[in-house]
């Protein structure tokens, strides 16, 4: 039977649950274990394919074509495994499954309950993945932040599984310790309160990953241990870092892989994965050359803030290709909106060693992307068009080389004679 690790997050969103889950998955593989992963999202959408990237980050497409959460891409990059539709679970998909069962009379006329049948079907989904993939350990990342209505049903499923098989299920809680600038001191209280909120669901964490700007000192580790009732060795310091591929190494120094293996009463095996990862990170940090790459996109702005999550796979593909060739890529994010009128943005493109126009649907920013293509073509700057970006390259050539001035995509201008 598979063992199960649930991973939740507290205090704030965007805390790093996905990369923490992926790092744990890698470390368990490095200990010789066969793993599987499930992203359990609390939203009502059936999948992530219909969501604006500014709402939820990039939509990651699996090998079977299923459109899912960007964390699945992180899992694949860290574990070197390909996942499929069952590895992506949303509350909406579970609700859809339960309603279809009810309509086909599978519940034998019983009252179908939100707080019982939904968690029960979440358990069923997770165990089906574990059985199908014959994994030693199945890791379930619970989306959202503890205390939200939606993920409470997933936490209830966690509780059901823990009650049924207490030796086979553990919980890792990722929390946050702020350092308020006016105080200059790392505070543990938000982390303590997020654990208390997790306790209110009948769940006590076995491990706490303590995120902060800086590494935790022993005083904070001891305080978290004391007030959250877990051994100090199960409090893992997770400071901010520049390269996310350092995270498995930081976790490795804290022996979290070995500690989890012990907590699940499993045996460890030696593999070359961890030493090879160290070599990879060393290569990343010692490039022989630098390149400036411009990415012209439209999904950057969220109010007054700039976001890069809309293009994670593009960014990671550029990074990995560059690192394999001992190159350090410097990414320049250029907003497509009004680029066709903005001389400063156009001059910035001329400084690039290469430019990429990635996916991005609709008319907003399309003329800016076409202008970027023109600048690249006329100045012989290497250009990569992805999806919509390739369409824009075709339109630019049709307009400025073939003389079809009204050339456009049907999506942008359905009245154009040259689509």
N, C-alpha and C positions, 0 to 999 in steps of 0.2 A: 504493500500500500504506500502511496505517495505521502510525504510529509508536506505541510503547508505553512507558508510564511505570509502573513498579512502585513502590509505596510500602510500606515496612515500618516497624516500630517496635521500639525496644529499651529496655532497663533496666526499665521499668514499663509496666503496662497503663494504659489511660485517658489516654494521653500526648497525644492530639490528632491521631492519624493521619487520622481522618475529616474533621475541619475543615481540616486541612492539604491533603488530597487535593481537597476541594471548593474551597478557595481557589486551588489551582493550576489546577483546571479552569476557574474563573472567569477567572483571569488569561490563560490560553491563549485563551479565547473573546474576551477584550478585545484580544488580538493578532490576531484575525480567524480563529482556527482552529475547525473543527468538532470537537467532542469527544464522547466517550462515556465511561462509567464503569462499572466492575465492582467489586463488593464480594466478595472471595474469603475466606470464613470457614472456619476449620479444624475446625469441629465436625461431628459425625456426623449431627446433625439434618438432615433434608431441607430444612427452612425454619425460620424463627424463630417460627412461629405457635403452637407448643406449649410455648414456654419461658416460665417465670415472669418477669415484668418485672424482679424483683429480681435474677434471675440474669444477665440480658443486656440490661437496659434495655427501652425501649418496642418493641413490634412495629409497624413502619411498613407501611401497606397501600398498594401501588402502584395505578395507574389500572386495571390489569387484574385487581385483586383479590388479587394475590399478597402473602402476608405475609412480611415481610423484616426485615432489620436496620435499626435506627434511623439508621445512617449514610446510608442511601439517602435519608432525609428531608433530611439536611444537604446532600447532593449536589443535590437538587431545589431547595432554597431558595437555594443559592449560584449555581447555574448556570442557573436558570429553565428547566429541562428536566424532562420527565416520563420516567421509566424504567419498564421492564417486567421480567417474570420472568427473562429471560436475563441481566439486569444484576446479578442476585443469585445468586452461586454459593457453595455450601457443599461441603465435602469429602464429606459424606453424599450429596449429589445427584450428585457425580461418581462415587462408589463405586457408587451405584445404576445409573448409566448404564453403567459398565464391566461390572457383573455381568449386566445385561440383554443386553449385547453378547455376553458369554461364553456365556450360556444359549442365545442364538440362533445360536451357532457362527460369529460374525463374526471370531473370532481364528484360525480354521482349525485348531483343536486345539492351538494353542501354549500353553505355560505362561504364565499371566497373572500378571504381577509387580506388586507394590505400588509398587516404586521406579522402574518404567519406564512401565507402562501408565497408572497414575493421573496422573503429571505430563504424560504425552502427551495424555491426554484433557482435562486442565486447559488445555493449550495450544490444543487443538481448540476448547474452549468459548470461550476469550478471542478467538481469531481469528474465530470465527463471529459474535460480537457486533460486532467491528470491521467485518467485511465487510457484515453486514446493515445496520448504521447508517451505513456509508460515512464513518466518522470519519477526520479527519486524525490525531488523537491519541486513543488509548484509555488511560485511567488505571485501574490495578488496585491497589486498596488491599488489602493482605494482613492479614487479621485476626490478633489475638493478638500475641505478643511473640517476637522472634527467639530461637530456642533451644528452643521448644516442639516436641513431636513432630509435631503436626498440620500446622502451617504449613511444616514442612520440605519437604513434598511440593509445596507451592505455590512455595516458593523454588527447588526443583529445576526446576519448569516455567519459572520466570523464567530460570534458567541455560540451559535448552534453547533458549529463544527468543533469548537473547543470543548463544549460540554460532551459531545459524542466521543471525541478522541483526544483527551487532554494531553497525551504524550506526543501527539503528532502535529500539533498546531501551536505556533508561537506568533507573537505580535511585535513588530518593530514600529516605534513611533518617532517620526521626524518632527522636531520642534525647534523653536527659535529663541535665542537669548540676545536681546538687544543691548546695545551700548549707547544710551542716550548721550549726545554730545555735551549737553550742559552738566551731566553728572560724571562722565568719564569712567563709568564703572559698569561692568557686565552684570545684568540683572537676570536672576533665575526665576523670578515669580511668574512671568508669562508661560514659561515651560512647565512649571509646577501646575498652573491652572489648566493648561491644555491636557495634561495627564489626568487631572481630576475630571475634566469633561469626558475623556475617554473612559475613565472608571464608571461614569454614570451610565454607560451602555453595558456594564457588566464585563468590561475588558480591562485587564491590567497588562501593560507592556512588559515584554521580556527584555527588550533592548531599547535604548533611547539614543537616537542620533541627534546630537545637539549642534544645530547650525548657529553660526555667529560670524561677525566680521573677523574675529581673532580666535585663535585656539583657546580652549578652556584651560584654566589653571586647575591645579589639584583641589583648591578650595571649592571651586564651582562644581567640579566633578563629584566631590564628596557631598556637597549640598543637594545636588540633584539625586544622588544615590540615597541619601537619608530621607528626603521628603517624598520621593517617588517610589521608595521601597524596592530598589533593584541593586545588585552588586555594582561597585565602582567600575569593574571591568566590563560591565554591560552599558556604560555611558560612553558613547563614542564622540569625541570632539571632531567637528566638521567645519573648519573655518572656510571663509571665502578664498577661492584660488583663481588664478588666471586661466588655467587649462583644466577642463573637466576630466581629462584622461589621467590626471594626477589622483583623482578621487579613489579609485581602487587601490592605489599604492598607499594613500593615507589610511584607508580602512584596513589594508593589509598590515600596516604597522601597529594598528590597534587589535589585530588578531580577530576581527569580527567574524571572518569566515570560519575559523577554527572554533570560536566560541559558539556560533550557531550550530555547527556540526555536533558539538558536545551537547548543546541544549536539546537537540533532536535525537540524541543517542545513536548517532551514526558514526561510521568509521571513515577516517581520512585516507586519501591516496595521493601520491605525488604525481604531478603532471608538469610539463614545461611551460604551461600557460602564464604563470605569474612572472618567471624570469624573462619570457619573451615580451610580456607587456612592459616591463621595465626598460628593455632595449628599445622598444617602440617609442616610449615617452622620451628617452634620452635623444633619439634621433629627431623627434619633434623640436626639442629645445636647442638643437645644434645645427641650424640650417646653414647651407653654404651660399645661399643666394636669396634675394628678396624680390617680390613682385607686387605691383599695385594693381588690384582687380576692382573694377567698378561694377556694382550691381544696381541696375536701374529698375526700381519697383514702385508699387503703389500702396502696399500694406505695411506702412511704417508707423503712421501717426495714430496715437490713442490719446486724444485730448492734447495736453502739453507734453506728452512723453513719446519717445521713439522706441519702437519694438522691433526685434529681429526674429522673433519666434515664427513669423509668417513664412520665413524662407530657410528654416533650419536645415533641411536636406540639401539645399543648394549650397549653403555655407559649409556644411560638413563634407560634401562631395569635393568642393574646391580645396578644403583643408587637407583631406586625406590624399588627394591626388598630388598636391604640393609637397606634403611631408614625405611621400614615397620617393620623391625626386630631390629630397633635401632642400626644399624651397620653403621660405616663410612667406605666406600670402598676407598682404595687408588689404583688408576689405574696406572699400569706400562705398557707403550707402548713399545713393543719389535718388531723390524722390522724382518720379516721372511727371507728376502734376506740373503743368506749365513749363516744362523743360524746353519746349519749342520756342518760348519767348525769353527764357532766362539765360543771358549770355554767360553769367558766372558759372552756372551748372554746365554749360556747353564747353567752357574752357577747362573745367575740371575733368571732363571726359577725355580731352586731348592729352592729359597727363598720365592716363592709364596705360598699363602694359596689355590689358585685355578688358573687355566688358562682357557682362552677362545681362540679358533681359529675360527674367524668369516668368513663370505663370502669373496671371493676373487678369481676370475677366472683366468685361464691361467697357464702356467708352471712356471712363475717367482715366486720364493718364496715357491714353493710346497715342495721341499725337506727340507727346513727349518721348514715348518709346520709339516711334518712327523717326523722330529727329535724332535720337541716340544712334539708331541703326545707320542713318545717313552719315553722321560724323565718323562712325567706325569704318564704314565702307570707303568713304572718300579719303580718309587718312590712314587706311590700311592697318587699323587697329584690330587685332584678333577679336572675333565676335562669336558668342555662343547664345543662340536663341532657344529657349526652352518652352515648348507648348505655344502659348500665346506669343512669346518672344520670337519664335520661328515664323509665325504668321505675320508679325510686324515687319520682319525682314523681307518677306515676299511682297508685302504691300509697298514698302519703301522702294524696292527695285522696280516694281510695276509703275510707280508714280514718277520716279526721278531718272530712270534709265529707259523704260519703255514708253514713257509719256502718257500713261493712263492716269491722268490727274485725279480722277474721282475714285481710284482703286481703294477698296476698303473691305473689311470683313462684314458679313451679313449681320453679325452681332452688333457692330458699331453703327453701320448705316445700311439698313435693309433696302433702301431706295437706290443705292449705287448700282450703276449698270455693269461695273467691273468688280465683282466680288470674288 
